Amino acid sequence: MQEEGQLTLDDFSWVAALFNIHEDMTLGFWLLYAAVVVLSIMVFNLGFARKLPLLKNVVVYAALLLGCFVLTFFAIFMPVVESLLAVAVVLSIYRVRLKLHKRNEAKKA
């Protein structure tokens, strides 16, 4: 029987458990943060990024890093990383299909 206030492996999201956040909270948190940041940058670049001047780019990525810090707290118990991974896959498929469509349109013209 589990004591009151004790967290088990089943209480964490799959990726948080994969990073052993239940054993070493500090290392697990920073690994989870790195995963959230990498996937958020991928999703941003695949779906939303535009060519910006350097200073605006710095501001956008600084806001992204700050937002990812908040998202990491949610990612401990909810499937945030898994959702970002699914979004990255969908946007990658969209990008590939868009590129193929544009190539076919260029051949027709």
C-alpha positions in Angstrom: 0.0 0.0 0.0 1.3 3.4 -1.0 1.8 6.0 1.7 -0.1 9.3 1.5 1.9 11.8 -0.6 4.2 9.2 -2.2 4.4 9.4 -6.0 4.8 6.2 -8.0 5.9 5.7 -11.6 2.3 5.6 -12.7 1.7 9.1 -11.5 4.1 10.6 -14.1 3.8 11.0 -17.9 5.4 8.4 -20.0 8.4 10.6 -21.0 8.9 11.9 -17.5 9.0 8.3 -16.2 11.4 7.5 -19.1 13.8 10.2 -17.8 13.5 8.7 -14.3 12.1 11.9 -12.8 10.7 9.8 -9.9 14.3 8.8 -8.9 16.3 12.0 -9.5 14.0 15.0 -9.7 16.7 17.5 -10.7 18.2 15.6 -13.5 14.9 14.3 -14.7 13.4 17.8 -14.8 16.3 19.2 -16.8 16.2 16.3 -19.3 12.4 16.8 -19.6 13.0 20.6 -20.1 15.5 19.8 -22.9 13.0 17.5 -24.6 10.3 20.2 -24.4 12.7 22.8 -25.8 13.9 20.7 -28.7 10.4 19.6 -29.7 9.0 23.1 -29.3 11.7 24.6 -31.5 11.1 21.9 -34.1 7.3 22.5 -34.1 7.9 26.3 -34.2 10.2 26.0 -37.2 8.1 23.4 -39.0 4.8 25.3 -38.7 5.2 28.9 -37.7 8.7 30.4 -38.3 9.2 33.3 -40.6 12.5 35.0 -41.6 13.0 37.6 -38.9 15.8 40.0 -38.1 18.3 38.8 -35.6 17.1 40.8 -32.6 13.5 39.7 -33.2 14.7 36.1 -33.5 16.4 36.4 -30.2 13.3 37.7 -28.5 11.1 35.0 -30.0 13.5 32.2 -28.9 13.9 33.8 -25.4 10.1 33.8 -25.0 10.0 30.2 -26.3 12.6 29.1 -23.7 10.7 30.8 -20.9 7.4 29.3 -22.1 9.0 25.8 -22.2 10.1 26.2 -18.6 6.4 26.6 -17.7 5.4 23.7 -20.0 7.9 21.4 -18.3 6.0 21.6 -15.1 2.9 20.4 -16.9 4.9 17.8 -18.7 5.8 16.0 -15.5 2.2 14.7 -15.1 0.6 15.4 -18.5 1.6 14.1 -22.0 3.1 17.4 -23.2 6.2 15.9 -24.8 4.1 13.2 -26.4 1.8 15.8 -27.9 4.7 17.9 -29.2 6.1 14.8 -30.8 2.7 14.1 -32.5 2.5 17.7 -33.7 6.1 17.5 -35.1 5.2 14.4 -37.0 2.0 15.9 -38.5 3.8 19.1 -39.5 6.7 17.1 -41.0 4.2 15.2 -43.1 2.5 18.4 -44.1 5.8 20.0 -45.1 6.8 17.0 -47.3 3.4 16.9 -49.0 3.5 20.6 -49.6 7.0 20.4 -51.1 5.8 17.5 -53.4 2.7 19.5 -54.4 4.8 22.6 -55.3 7.2 20.5 -57.3 4.4 18.9 -59.3 2.8 22.3 -59.9 6.2 23.6 -61.2 6.5 20.7 -63.6 3.0 21.4 -65.0 3.7 25.0 -65.6 
